[in-house]
């Protein structure tokens, strides 16, 4: 699985209440992130990659594999900052900020929830690729207008695993800066 955006990554093999980075499990829940119980059940127990984009990063995001978009929906919200200090003082940010969620059916990675999170100084989340058209790995999906933001990818249990170096750095409470297209996960 190539990096779908350029930025600072954290990775977990699964989302559960015991996660402690960046904030102890308070915002990383499937139901809260997705606002869709049925989709949350399909992805429960699966891996997660969180990419936090800084103002200096390339603000486009790309498809991580070939496939189709099953559906896309928007969850209105605020535009709080998504930096680590902001998350520590307000752990519900990823649940409060505006999100665009695309459910992707991919060739090699199973079903994915591709979540774009708006943030302070982000005017809009722009979708570039028509949702009715198939996509290929690396195709541009969209971009954020000026500022910083976050892209979160949730996968199905057992479909793929974040790479060991990202898991190790996350366990040490460190983000890892990754360039677009570099490997961040793999299928078992």
N, CA, C and O of each residue as an XYZ file, in Angstrom:
752
protein
N       0.858     -1.166      0.000
C       0.000      0.000      0.000
C       0.901      1.224      0.000
O       1.672      1.423      0.938
N       0.816      2.030     -1.019
C       1.653      3.228     -1.072
C       1.045      4.362     -0.254
O      -0.165      4.399     -0.031
N       1.889      5.277      0.186
C       1.396      6.463      0.899
C       0.425      7.201     -0.016
O       0.764      7.546     -1.148
N      -0.759      7.436      0.473
C      -1.837      8.069     -0.288
C      -1.799      9.580     -0.181
O      -2.524     10.276     -0.891
N      -0.959     10.089      0.701
C      -0.754     11.529      0.880
C       0.637     11.723      1.459
O       1.220     10.794      2.018
N       1.166     12.930      1.325
C       2.457     13.260      1.910
C       2.199     13.917      3.254
O       1.434     14.878      3.344
N       2.835     13.402      4.299
C       2.632     13.994      5.617
C       3.205     13.115      6.706
O       4.038     12.245      6.451
N       2.748     13.354      7.923
C       3.222     12.641      9.106
C       2.238     11.523      9.446
O       1.066     11.776      9.724
N       2.734     10.277      9.419
C       1.891      9.099      9.596
C       1.989      8.517     10.993
O       3.046      8.537     11.623
N       0.861      7.997     11.464
C       0.827      7.063     12.578
C       0.055      5.853     12.082
O      -0.763      5.966     11.169
N       0.312      4.692     12.681
C      -0.298      3.449     12.211
C      -0.615      2.551     13.395
O       0.115      2.511     14.386
N      -1.718      1.834     13.266
C      -2.097      0.823     14.248
C      -2.626     -0.388     13.501
O      -3.258     -0.258     12.453
N      -2.360     -1.571     14.053
C      -2.872     -2.789     13.430
C      -4.376     -2.894     13.565
O      -5.036     -3.545     12.756
N      -4.917     -2.251     14.591
C      -6.364     -2.238     14.806
C      -6.726     -1.080     15.729
O      -5.910     -0.629     16.533
N      -7.949     -0.616     15.599
C      -8.440      0.452     16.472
C      -9.107     -0.206     17.669
O     -10.002     -1.035     17.509
N      -8.673      0.162     18.862
C      -9.374     -0.293     20.059
C      -9.235      0.756     21.156
O      -8.513      1.739     20.990
N      -9.909      0.555     22.249
C      -9.972      1.547     23.331
C      -8.616      1.780     24.001
O      -8.443      2.780     24.698
N      -7.651      0.876     23.803
C      -6.362      1.001     24.476
C      -5.334      1.817     23.710
O      -4.217      2.001     24.193
N      -5.684      2.313     22.524
C      -4.726      3.135     21.793
C      -4.353      4.356     22.620
O      -5.203      4.964     23.271
N      -3.076      4.707     22.586
C      -2.656      5.845     23.405
C      -1.876      6.900     22.634
O      -1.220      7.749     23.238
N      -1.938      6.857     21.293
C      -1.247      7.889     20.532
C      -2.058      8.232     19.305
O      -2.470      7.326     18.580
N      -2.304      9.501     19.042
C      -1.871     10.619     19.853
C      -2.676     10.815     21.132
O      -2.159     11.410     22.077
N      -3.913     10.344     21.203
C      -4.723     10.505     22.407
C      -5.297      9.142     22.760
O      -5.676      8.380     21.871
N      -5.362      8.833     24.024
C      -5.790      7.519     24.446
C      -7.195      7.158     23.954
O      -8.179      7.375     24.661
N      -7.281      6.615     22.756
C      -8.481      6.000     22.226
C      -9.751      6.833     22.178
O     -10.788      6.326     21.750
N      -9.711      8.093     22.602
C     -10.946      8.841     22.758
C     -11.579      9.241     21.439
O     -12.791      9.450     21.388
N     -10.812      9.354     20.382
C     -11.419      9.769     19.125
C     -11.332      8.700     18.053
O     -11.997      8.809     17.022
N     -10.541      7.686     18.267
C     -10.362      6.670     17.243
C     -11.354      5.530     17.439
O     -10.969      4.429     17.835
N     -12.615      5.789     17.164
C     -13.621      4.745     17.184
C     -14.250      4.675     15.797
O     -14.448      5.698     15.142
N     -14.557      3.471     15.362
C     -15.147      3.293     14.039
C     -16.476      4.032     13.928
O     -16.708      4.759     12.962
N     -17.350      3.847     14.920
C     -18.660      4.501     14.872
C     -18.522      6.013     14.785
O     -19.211      6.656     13.993
N     -17.639      6.581     15.591
C     -17.469      8.024     15.604
C     -16.886      8.563     14.315
O     -17.368      9.565     13.786
N     -15.856      7.913     13.807
C     -15.213      8.384     12.575
C     -16.124      8.254     11.363
O     -16.156      9.135     10.504
N     -16.867      7.147     11.297
C     -17.642      6.833     10.102
C     -19.086      7.305     10.153
O     -19.704      7.519      9.110
N     -19.638      7.471     11.367
C     -21.053      7.818     11.537
C     -21.938      6.856     10.745
O     -22.939      7.265     10.158
N     -21.565      5.582     10.732
C     -22.304      4.558     10.000
C     -22.042      3.221     10.692
O     -20.971      2.637     10.530
N     -23.023      2.734     11.465
C     -22.826      1.515     12.255
C     -22.541      0.289     11.398
O     -21.689     -0.525     11.754
N     -23.240      0.144     10.272
C     -23.047     -1.033      9.421
C     -21.625     -1.066      8.852
O     -20.980     -2.114      8.859
N     -21.140      0.066      8.365
C     -19.774      0.138      7.842
C     -18.769     -0.078      8.967
O     -17.751     -0.741      8.769
N     -19.042      0.469     10.132
C     -18.149      0.287     11.275
C     -17.998     -1.196     11.612
O     -16.897     -1.643     11.933
N     -19.075     -1.959     11.545
C     -19.010     -3.408     11.835
C     -18.145     -4.140     10.798
O     -17.398     -5.054     11.147
N     -18.245     -3.743      9.536
C     -17.455     -4.385      8.471
C     -15.958     -4.140      8.694
O     -15.145     -5.026      8.433
N     -15.591     -2.955      9.169
C     -14.174     -2.587      9.315
C     -13.625     -2.809     10.722
O     -12.420     -2.682     10.940
N     -14.482     -3.134     11.665
C     -14.036     -3.284     13.055
C     -12.926     -4.323     13.160
O     -13.010     -5.400     12.569
N     -11.896     -3.989     13.912
C     -10.762     -4.882     14.101
C      -9.686     -4.749     13.042
O      -8.658     -5.423     13.106
N      -9.919     -3.872     12.058
C      -8.960     -3.695     10.983
C      -7.914     -2.645     11.281
O      -7.975     -1.971     12.309
N      -6.951     -2.504     10.382
C      -5.853     -1.549     10.566
C      -6.278     -0.113     10.263
O      -7.311      0.137      9.642
N      -5.443      0.822     10.725
C      -5.674      2.248     10.482
C      -4.349      2.930     10.184
O      -3.324      2.640     10.802
N      -4.396      3.839      9.228
C      -3.285      4.753      8.943
C      -3.844      6.166      9.047
O      -4.898      6.469      8.488
N      -3.136      7.021      9.762
C      -3.526      8.423      9.896
C      -2.384      9.253      9.345
O      -1.249      9.147      9.810
N      -2.686     10.088      8.347
C      -1.682     10.969      7.749
C      -2.080     12.404      8.029
O      -3.110     12.877      7.550
N      -1.250     13.101      8.816
C      -1.507     14.502      9.151
C      -0.657     15.376      8.242
O       0.572     15.317      8.275
N      -1.325     16.185      7.434
C      -0.636     17.066      6.501
C      -0.356     18.399      7.176
O      -1.219     18.953      7.857
N       0.836     18.902      6.986
C       1.218     20.222      7.494
C       1.100     21.230      6.351
O       1.036     20.835      5.187
N       1.070     22.527      6.668
C       0.935     23.524      5.598
C       1.983     23.407      4.495
O       1.703     23.772      3.353
N       3.186     22.908      4.802
C       4.230     22.815      3.783
C       4.122     21.556      2.924
O       4.825     21.446      1.920
N       3.257     20.599      3.292
C       3.129     19.350      2.546
C       2.304     19.532      1.275
O       1.560     20.502      1.129
N       2.453     18.597      0.384
C       1.669     18.492     -0.852
C       0.237     18.137     -0.430
O       0.030     17.099      0.199
N      -0.731     18.956     -0.754
C      -2.082     18.788     -0.213
C      -3.053     18.019     -1.100
O      -4.267     18.199     -1.006
N      -2.513     17.165     -1.959
C      -3.362     16.290     -2.750
C      -3.347     14.912     -2.108
O      -2.377     14.545     -1.445
N      -4.410     14.151     -2.298
C      -4.464     12.786     -1.807
C      -4.837     11.891     -2.980
O      -5.555     12.301     -3.892
N      -4.328     10.642     -2.938
C      -4.402      9.743     -4.088
C      -4.960      8.387     -3.669
O      -4.884      8.002     -2.502
N      -5.517      7.675     -4.636
C      -6.038      6.332     -4.376
C      -4.890      5.371     -4.100
O      -3.877      5.407     -4.798
N      -5.031      4.509     -3.088
C      -3.953      3.582     -2.753
C      -3.951      2.282     -3.553
O      -3.014      1.492     -3.437
N      -4.988      2.047     -4.364
C      -5.073      0.802     -5.124
C      -6.087      0.982     -6.255
O      -6.788      1.993     -6.308
N      -6.163      0.012     -7.148
C      -7.180      0.006     -8.195
C      -8.525     -0.357     -7.575
O      -8.575     -1.116     -6.607
N      -9.606      0.175     -8.118
C     -10.911     -0.200     -7.602
C     -12.011      0.744     -8.013
O     -11.894      1.484     -8.990
N     -13.086      0.703     -7.243
C     -14.242      1.558     -7.490
C     -14.708      2.169     -6.172
O     -14.402      1.666     -5.091
N     -15.450      3.259     -6.287
C     -16.022      3.907     -5.104
C     -17.441      3.395     -4.936
O     -18.291      3.610     -5.800
N     -17.701      2.711     -3.813
C     -19.040      2.187     -3.545
C     -19.987      3.323     -3.168
O     -21.148      3.336     -3.579
N     -19.485      4.271     -2.385
C     -20.277      5.457     -2.035
C     -19.387      6.488     -1.365
O     -18.317      6.167     -0.847
N     -19.845      7.724     -1.384
C     -19.162      8.836     -0.730
C     -20.204      9.637      0.029
O     -21.302      9.874     -0.474
N     -19.855     10.058      1.251
C     -20.764     10.908      2.019
C     -19.970     11.911      2.835
O     -18.806     11.688      3.167
N     -20.620     13.016      3.150
C     -19.995     14.122      3.882
C     -20.632     14.223      5.267
O     -21.846     14.089      5.420
N     -19.793     14.462      6.266
C     -20.268     14.725      7.617
C     -19.886     16.162      7.940
O     -18.703     16.455      8.119
N     -20.858     17.061      8.020
C     -20.535     18.465      8.299
C     -19.894     18.608      9.676
O     -20.122     17.792     10.570
N     -19.098     19.644      9.831
C     -18.467     19.869     11.127
C     -17.656     21.131     11.149
O     -17.791     22.002     10.290
N     -16.805     21.212     12.153
C     -15.962     22.388     12.376
C     -14.618     22.202     11.669
O     -14.402     21.222     10.956
N     -13.722     23.168     11.884
C     -12.382     23.123     11.304
C     -11.334     23.413     12.374
O     -10.588     24.386     12.271
N     -11.281     22.556     13.412
C     -10.256     22.703     14.442
C      -8.896     22.301     13.877
O      -8.822     21.536     12.916
N      -7.826     22.814     14.472
C      -6.476     22.390     14.124
C      -6.335     20.906     14.429
O      -6.957     20.404     15.366
N      -5.509     20.185     13.631
C      -5.316     18.757     13.854
C      -3.904     18.427     14.332
O      -3.495     17.267     14.280
N      -3.143     19.440     14.803
C      -1.798     19.115     15.278
C      -1.870     18.342     16.597
O      -2.904     18.337     17.265
N      -0.773     17.696     16.964
C      -0.751     16.814     18.128
C      -1.117     17.568     19.407
O      -1.831     17.024     20.250
N      -0.648     18.799     19.572
C      -0.998     19.569     20.774
C      -2.496     19.855     20.834
O      -3.102     19.779     21.902
N      -3.091     20.183     19.694
C      -4.537     20.421     19.657
C      -5.293     19.144     20.002
O      -6.286     19.189     20.728
N      -4.832     18.009     19.488
C      -5.495     16.739     19.775
C      -5.418     16.391     21.256
O      -6.355     15.812     21.807
N      -4.303     16.740     21.906
C      -4.181     16.453     23.345
C      -5.149     17.290     24.163
O      -5.691     16.814     25.161
N      -5.370     18.525     23.754
C      -6.270     19.389     24.528
C      -7.736     19.190     24.141
O      -8.628     19.524     24.921
N      -7.991     18.660     22.967
C      -9.364     18.447     22.490
C      -9.403     17.118     21.730
O      -9.349     17.114     20.500
N      -9.495     15.985     22.449
C      -9.365     14.676     21.828
C     -10.480     14.283     20.864
O     -10.339     13.278     20.167
N     -11.564     15.018     20.794
C     -12.670     14.669     19.906
C     -12.581     15.345     18.536
O     -13.540     15.292     17.767
N     -11.460     15.973     18.221
C     -11.343     16.757     16.990
C     -11.734     15.967     15.744
O     -12.477     16.480     14.907
N     -11.252     14.726     15.600
C     -11.554     13.972     14.388
C     -13.036     13.612     14.290
O     -13.521     13.264     13.213
N     -13.754     13.696     15.407
C     -15.191     13.455     15.379
C     -15.969     14.743     15.163
O     -17.123     14.700     14.736
N     -15.361     15.887     15.449
C     -16.045     17.178     15.334
C     -15.790     17.862     13.996
O     -16.648     18.592     13.499
N     -14.615     17.632     13.410
C     -14.266     18.310     12.157
C     -15.050     17.722     10.984
O     -15.476     16.567     11.014
N     -15.229     18.549      9.953
C     -15.891     18.085      8.741
C     -15.102     16.935      8.138
O     -13.871     16.945      8.118
N     -15.853     15.920      7.636
C     -15.205     14.767      7.014
C     -15.920     14.401      5.721
O     -17.140     14.527      5.611
N     -15.140     13.946      4.745
C     -15.681     13.322      3.548
C     -15.201     11.879      3.592
O     -14.001     11.624      3.686
N     -16.136     10.935      3.522
C     -15.801      9.517      3.630
C     -16.161      8.826      2.328
O     -17.292      8.920      1.850
N     -15.188      8.133      1.761
C     -15.416      7.333      0.556
C     -15.205      5.874      0.924
O     -14.187      5.516      1.516
N     -16.155      5.047      0.576
C     -16.025      3.606      0.774
C     -15.496      3.049     -0.540
O     -16.178      3.075     -1.564
N     -14.258      2.542     -0.490
C     -13.574      2.058     -1.684
C     -13.553      0.536     -1.712
O     -13.225     -0.106     -0.714
N     -13.899     -0.032     -2.847
C     -13.760     -1.474     -3.083
C     -12.493     -1.622     -3.920
O     -12.473     -1.239     -5.090
N     -11.426     -2.181     -3.323
C     -10.133     -2.212     -4.007
C      -9.755     -3.622     -4.463
O     -10.260     -4.619     -3.947
N      -8.865     -3.675     -5.431
C      -8.430     -4.951     -5.988
C      -7.595     -5.759     -4.996
O      -7.809     -6.963     -4.854
N      -6.651     -5.121     -4.310
C      -5.691     -5.847     -3.478
C      -5.829     -5.619     -1.979
O      -5.231     -6.351     -1.191
N      -6.604     -4.621     -1.568
C      -6.628     -4.229     -0.153
C      -7.996     -4.396      0.498
O      -8.179     -4.003      1.650
N      -8.955     -4.969     -0.214
C     -10.297     -5.153      0.336
C     -11.053     -3.838      0.390
O     -10.744     -2.899     -0.345
N     -12.030     -3.779      1.252
C     -12.839     -2.573      1.435
C     -12.076     -1.601      2.326
O     -11.530     -1.988      3.360
N     -12.044     -0.334      1.915
C     -11.386      0.718      2.685
C     -12.367      1.844      2.955
O     -13.234      2.134      2.130
N     -12.231      2.474      4.109
C     -12.870      3.767      4.353
C     -11.768      4.804      4.219
O     -10.813      4.805      4.996
N     -11.898      5.684      3.236
C     -10.920      6.734      2.959
C     -11.545      8.017      3.477
O     -12.514      8.516      2.903
N     -10.992      8.556      4.565
C     -11.617      9.672      5.281
C     -10.742     10.909      5.179
O      -9.598     10.911      5.634
N     -11.282     11.957      4.581
C     -10.584     13.239      4.505
C     -11.174     14.137      5.590
O     -12.387     14.339      5.648
N     -10.311     14.669      6.442
C     -10.749     15.473      7.579
C     -10.365     16.925      7.343
O      -9.193     17.228      7.122
N     -11.323     17.810      7.386
C     -11.041     19.237      7.275
C     -10.356     19.736      8.535
O     -10.455     19.107      9.588
N      -9.665     20.856      8.435
C      -8.962     21.422      9.586
C      -8.883     22.926      9.457
O      -9.275     23.506      8.445
N      -8.364     23.547     10.512
C      -8.198     24.998     10.519
C      -7.431     25.437      9.278
O      -6.457     24.793      8.888
N      -7.858     26.507      8.672
C      -7.243     27.088      7.472
C      -7.498     26.265      6.212
O      -6.939     26.576      5.160
N      -8.327     25.224      6.291
C      -8.691     24.461      5.103
C     -10.041     24.969      4.639
O     -11.053     24.768      5.311
N     -10.056     25.626      3.495
C     -11.290     26.205      3.002
C     -12.290     25.167      2.534
O     -13.494     25.319      2.738
N     -11.792     24.108      1.904
C     -12.684     23.075      1.388
C     -11.915     21.790      1.129
O     -10.690     21.783      1.000
N     -12.679     20.695      1.056
C     -12.146     19.411      0.625
C     -12.662     19.226     -0.797
O     -13.871     19.137     -1.012
N     -11.760     19.168     -1.762
C     -12.129     19.106     -3.172
C     -11.970     17.674     -3.692
O     -10.893     17.089     -3.582
N     -13.031     17.117     -4.252
C     -12.983     15.801     -4.877
C     -12.723     15.991     -6.370
O     -13.482     16.693     -7.038
N     -11.675     15.385     -6.898
C     -11.297     15.560     -8.293
C     -11.787     14.416     -9.188
O     -12.144     14.641    -10.345
N     -11.805     13.209     -8.662
C     -12.130     12.035     -9.466
C     -13.633     11.775     -9.414
O     -14.204     11.756     -8.324
N     -14.287     11.575    -10.548
C     -15.726     11.273    -10.537
C     -15.997      9.964     -9.792
O     -15.387      8.941    -10.102
N     -16.906      9.987     -8.813
C     -17.153      8.797     -7.990
C     -17.710      7.635     -8.798
O     -17.589      6.487     -8.370
N     -18.313      7.893     -9.943
C     -18.886      6.823    -10.761
C     -17.840      6.124    -11.634
O     -18.145      5.115    -12.269
N     -16.622      6.644    -11.673
C     -15.563      6.088    -12.523
C     -14.620      5.201    -11.712
O     -14.297      5.537    -10.573
N     -14.166      4.062    -12.281
C     -13.138      3.267    -11.606
C     -11.864      4.103    -11.464
O     -11.665      5.078    -12.189
N     -11.006      3.710    -10.522
C      -9.748      4.417    -10.316
C      -8.598      3.428    -10.313
O      -8.794      2.225    -10.142
N      -7.403      3.947    -10.504
C      -6.185      3.142    -10.463
C      -5.283      3.654     -9.354
O      -5.356      4.814     -8.949
N      -4.443      2.768     -8.880
C      -3.483      3.134     -7.840
C      -2.717      4.368     -8.278
O      -2.177      4.409     -9.384
N      -2.668      5.365     -7.423
C      -1.925      6.584     -7.697
C      -2.730      7.685     -8.349
O      -2.267      8.824     -8.411
N      -3.942      7.377     -8.846
C      -4.784      8.433     -9.422
C      -5.095      9.482     -8.373
O      -5.270      9.161     -7.197
N      -5.164     10.734     -8.795
C      -5.526     11.812     -7.880
C      -6.983     11.650     -7.475
O      -7.860     11.512     -8.328
N      -7.240     11.669     -6.172
C      -8.604     11.592     -5.646
C      -9.145     12.985     -5.397
O     -10.313     13.263     -5.669
N      -8.290     13.867     -4.875
C      -8.719     15.224     -4.571
C      -7.633     15.983     -3.851
O      -6.479     15.556     -3.806
N      -8.022     17.138     -3.275
C      -7.053     17.928     -2.515
C      -7.776     18.837     -1.522
O      -8.984     19.059     -1.607
N      -6.994     19.347     -0.585
C      -7.476     20.319      0.390
C      -7.066     21.696     -0.105
O      -5.976     21.861     -0.652
N      -7.925     22.677      0.082
C      -7.506     24.048     -0.168
C      -6.603     24.451      0.983
O      -6.565     23.758      2.000
N      -5.889     25.529      0.855
C      -4.833     25.983      1.753
C      -4.974     25.514      3.203
O      -6.074     25.494      3.756
N      -3.857     25.141      3.800
C      -3.813     24.812      5.218
C      -3.334     23.402      5.452
O      -2.696     22.801      4.588
N      -3.637     22.881      6.602
C      -3.242     21.531      6.972
C      -4.487     20.707      7.231
O      -5.550     21.252      7.529
N      -4.357     19.404      7.117
C      -5.484     18.539      7.406
C      -5.013     17.112      7.600
O      -3.828     16.868      7.828
N      -5.953     16.156      7.510
C      -5.659     14.763      7.812
C      -6.414     13.853      6.862
O      -7.546     14.142      6.473
N      -5.771     12.742      6.489
C      -6.445     11.672      5.768
C      -6.283     10.414      6.621
O      -5.182     10.089      7.067
N      -7.398      9.712      6.839
C      -7.408      8.479      7.620
C      -7.890      7.359      6.714
O      -8.879      7.518      5.999
N      -7.195      6.224      6.741
C      -7.624      5.056      5.988
C      -7.839      3.905      6.969
O      -6.939      3.529      7.720
N      -9.058      3.357      6.943
C      -9.413      2.178      7.735
C      -9.563      0.993      6.796
O     -10.108      1.134      5.701
N      -9.083     -0.178      7.216
C      -9.209     -1.373      6.387
C      -9.888     -2.504      7.119
O     -10.160     -2.413      8.316
N     -10.157     -3.566      6.396
C     -10.767     -4.751      6.971
C      -9.719     -5.584      7.695
O      -8.557     -5.627      7.291
N     -10.133     -6.234      8.750
C      -9.231     -7.083      9.517
C      -8.601     -8.138      8.612
O      -9.302     -8.845      7.888
N      -7.268     -8.238      8.659
C      -6.538     -9.242      7.907
C      -6.258     -8.915      6.452
O      -5.525     -9.654      5.794
N      -6.818     -7.828      5.927
C      -6.625     -7.504      4.510
C      -5.252     -6.902      4.245
O      -4.667     -7.149      3.190
N      -4.729     -6.121      5.178
C      -3.401     -5.519      5.059
C      -2.903     -5.142      6.443
O      -3.665     -5.094      7.409
N      -1.599     -4.874      6.515
C      -0.968     -4.547      7.792
C      -0.023     -3.373      7.588
O       0.753     -3.364      6.633
N      -0.080     -2.363      8.487
C       0.904     -1.273      8.398
C       2.322     -1.828      8.526
O       2.546     -2.819      9.221
N       3.266     -1.189      7.859
C       4.656     -1.629      7.905
C       5.228     -1.509      9.315
O       4.818     -0.658     10.104
N       6.181     -2.383      9.604
C       6.764     -2.482     10.943
C       7.401     -1.172     11.408
O       7.306     -0.830     12.587
N       8.050     -0.431     10.498
C       8.709      0.808     10.919
C       7.690      1.844     11.390
O       7.943      2.555     12.362
N       6.543      1.941     10.717
C       5.505      2.879     11.165
C       4.900      2.440     12.495
O       4.647      3.268     13.370
N       4.669      1.139     12.644
C       4.129      0.630     13.910
C       5.109      0.900     15.058
O       4.701      1.283     16.155
N       6.396      0.697     14.796
C       7.424      0.935     15.819
C       7.471      2.409     16.222
O       7.483      2.722     17.413
N       7.497      3.310     15.252
C       7.544      4.742     15.567
C       6.276      5.177     16.287
O       6.345      5.988     17.211
N       5.126      4.659     15.887
C       3.872      4.991     16.571
C       3.927      4.506     18.015
O       3.482      5.216     18.916
N       4.466      3.308     18.252
C       4.557      2.782     19.625
C       5.473      3.653     20.490
O       5.345      3.671     21.714
N       6.394      4.371     19.847
C       7.283      5.299     20.569
C       6.700      6.709     20.630
O       7.371      7.653     21.045
N       5.423      6.837     20.205
C       4.693      8.100     20.237
C       5.295      9.130     19.283
O       5.351     10.323     19.582
N       5.748      8.634     18.117
C       6.344      9.504     17.101
C       5.576      9.394     15.795
O       5.145      8.311     15.401
N       5.414     10.519     15.136
C       4.896     10.516     13.781
C       6.081     10.308     12.838
O       7.213     10.666     13.166
N       5.816      9.730     11.669
C       6.851      9.498     10.673
C       6.496     10.252      9.401
O       5.430     10.031      8.825
N       7.384     11.145      8.957
C       7.110     11.876      7.717
C       7.335     10.937      6.539
O       8.400     10.333      6.410
N       6.316     10.819      5.674
C       6.368      9.906      4.532
C       6.014     10.686      3.271
O       5.050     11.452      3.250
N       6.801     10.482      2.228
C       6.547     11.093      0.923
C       5.473     10.291      0.180
O       5.328      9.086      0.386
N       4.739     10.968     -0.672
C       3.697     10.352     -1.479
C       4.255      9.166     -2.255
O       5.310      9.265     -2.880
N       3.542      8.047     -2.211
C       3.912      6.869     -2.983
C       4.834      5.888     -2.297
O       4.967      4.755     -2.761
N       5.484      6.280     -1.200
C       6.338      5.347     -0.469
C       5.475      4.283      0.218
O       4.337      4.561      0.594
N       5.989      3.108      0.379
C       5.234      2.012      0.995
C       4.943      2.312      2.458
O       5.835      2.725      3.199
N       3.681      2.103      2.883
C       3.295      2.302      4.281
C       2.622      1.071      4.881
O       2.474      0.976      6.100
N       2.210      0.122      4.023
C       1.550     -1.103      4.501
C       1.673     -2.154      3.424
O       2.082     -1.868      2.299
N       1.307     -3.405      3.788
C       1.401     -4.511      2.851
C       0.309     -5.538      3.134
O      -0.205     -5.630      4.249
N      -0.032     -6.299      2.111
C      -0.981     -7.405      2.277
C      -0.202     -8.581      2.859
O       0.953     -8.803      2.495
N      -0.827     -9.331      3.756
C      -0.124    -10.473      4.352
C       0.119    -11.594      3.354
O       0.699    -12.621      3.707
